[in-house]
Each structure stands twice: as structure tokens, then as C-alpha cells.
Amino acid sequence: MIPFTDEELLPVVEKSLEKIKPMLALDGGGLTLLRIKDGRVFVQLQGACQGCASSGQTLKYGIERQLRIDIHPEIEVINIIPGMEDEIESFVH
């Protein structure tokens, strides 16, 4: 269990994501933080990252790995594809 509230996670997640954005931008991609709920970070990959065959790898080994190093080893990142923002509630238990 992650020992932080979602509110406590917000600033540190934002700071950690700022480290990743330049790497994504090099490939013409980007990312938006949509929400944090129960220690799960909901993001939306953008630009060239959207629909890219490597986006799953980017999510797990780039974004999630960085957040786990910076914040907590159990933090989870979930990509919400454009148009599915209203479906976030279905991922939250």
C-alpha cells in the first residue's frame, strides 16, 4: 500500500513527470497527467506516443519506472486513450 494520499502524491508525481517529458518530446510525443486515484496515476500519452507500438513500453519502462524510483515502488501508471477520459471511473476500484 502506498503511504501517501492522492493529494500528497500530486506535486511529486508532477515533478517526476517533468523529468520524462523531454524524452517523450524527442520522439514527437507528450503526456498529460489526468488524475491520481488510490496511488494510481492516470495519464494520457499524446502526439507521436499516441497509438505508437512502443507506447506500452514507454509507459511501463519509462514513465512508471521513473515514478517508482522517485516516489514509491508500487505506484502504477495507466494510460487513458483520447476520448476515454470519462471511463477513468471504471478503472478506479
C-alpha positions as CSV (number, residue, x, y, z in Angstrom):
1,M,0.0,0.0,0.0
2,I,1.3,3.4,-0.9
3,P,1.7,5.5,2.3
4,F,0.7,8.8,0.7
5,T,-2.7,10.4,-0.1
6,D,-3.5,11.3,-3.6
7,E,-3.2,15.0,-2.7
8,E,0.3,14.4,-1.3
9,L,1.3,12.5,-4.5
10,L,0.2,15.2,-6.9
11,P,3.2,17.6,-6.6
12,V,5.8,14.8,-6.5
13,V,4.2,13.0,-9.5
14,E,4.1,16.3,-11.5
15,K,7.8,16.9,-10.7
16,S,8.8,13.3,-11.7
17,L,6.8,13.6,-14.9
18,E,8.7,16.7,-15.8
19,K,11.8,14.6,-16.0
20,I,10.2,12.3,-18.6
21,K,8.6,14.9,-20.9
22,P,11.9,15.9,-22.7
23,M,12.5,12.3,-23.6
24,L,9.0,12.0,-25.0
25,A,9.3,15.3,-26.8
26,L,12.4,14.0,-28.6
27,D,10.2,11.4,-30.3
28,G,7.4,14.0,-31.0
29,G,5.3,12.8,-28.1
30,G,4.0,14.1,-24.9
31,L,2.0,13.3,-21.8
32,T,-0.7,14.9,-19.7
33,L,-1.5,13.9,-16.1
34,L,-5.2,13.4,-15.8
35,R,-5.8,12.2,-12.3
36,I,-4.3,10.4,-9.3
37,K,-6.6,8.0,-7.5
38,D,-5.6,5.4,-4.8
39,G,-2.0,5.7,-5.8
40,R,-2.7,5.0,-9.4
41,V,-1.6,7.7,-11.9
42,F,-3.8,8.2,-14.9
43,V,-2.0,9.8,-17.8
44,Q,-2.7,10.4,-21.5
45,L,0.1,9.9,-24.0
46,Q,0.0,12.5,-26.8
47,G,1.5,13.3,-30.1
48,A,3.6,10.6,-31.7
49,C,3.3,8.5,-28.5
50,Q,-0.4,8.1,-29.1
51,G,-1.0,4.8,-30.7
52,C,2.7,4.1,-31.1
53,A,3.7,0.4,-31.0
54,S,6.2,1.3,-28.3
55,S,3.8,3.2,-26.1
56,G,3.2,0.3,-23.7
57,Q,7.0,0.0,-23.2
58,T,7.2,3.8,-22.7
59,L,4.5,3.6,-20.1
60,K,6.0,0.7,-18.1
61,Y,9.7,1.2,-18.5
62,G,9.9,4.9,-18.9
63,I,7.1,6.7,-17.0
64,E,6.1,4.1,-14.4
65,R,9.8,3.2,-13.7
66,Q,10.7,6.8,-13.1
67,L,7.7,7.3,-10.7
68,R,8.7,4.1,-8.9
69,I,12.3,5.3,-8.5
70,D,11.3,8.8,-7.4
71,I,8.2,8.1,-5.3
72,H,7.2,4.5,-4.4
73,P,7.9,1.0,-5.8
74,E,4.2,0.2,-6.0
75,I,2.9,3.2,-7.9
76,E,1.0,2.3,-11.1
77,V,0.6,4.3,-14.3
78,I,-2.4,3.8,-16.5
79,N,-2.7,5.4,-20.0
80,I,-6.2,6.7,-20.9
81,I,-6.6,6.9,-24.7
82,P,-8.1,10.2,-26.1
83,G,-11.9,10.1,-25.9
84,M,-11.9,7.7,-23.0
85,E,-11.4,10.3,-20.2
86,D,-14.9,9.7,-19.0
87,E,-14.1,6.0,-18.5
88,I,-11.5,6.7,-15.7
89,E,-14.1,5.8,-13.1
90,S,-14.2,2.2,-14.5
91,F,-10.5,1.8,-13.6
92,V,-10.9,3.1,-10.1
93,H,-12.0,0.5,-7.5
